[in-house]
Amino acid sequence: MYNCHNIDEFREHVGNSFKGMIHPDDLERAEKEIYEQQFNTPQNVNRMDYVRYRIVCKDGEVKTVDDYGHLVHDINYGMVYYVFLLDLEDHIFKETRA
């Protein structure tokens, strides 16, 4: 999705950080939305969140993605935050053109 050839290239591109995955102009808003859903929504007992933001690919291409996050406690690693991304161009727009 980030137009990287392997995991090492991806990790270098994003600075090995979730914050590095998000377009800088969308970072503050996305972090606030995720925090609000994860920690200030009492009915969210499964610790899941959803937010839409842009990413910047290694080649400079900007894409809009849907982010589905899940915060879990793992007995071996402690708190782990999983993020599943869907590229809107691939997911939504191709379906409407078919």
Secondary structure, DSSP 8 states (H G I E B T S, - for coil): ----SSHHHHHHHTTTSSGGGS-HHHHHHHHHHHHHHHHS-TT-TT-EEEEEEEEE-TTS-EEEEEEEEEEEEETTTEEEEEEEEEEHIIIIIHHHH-
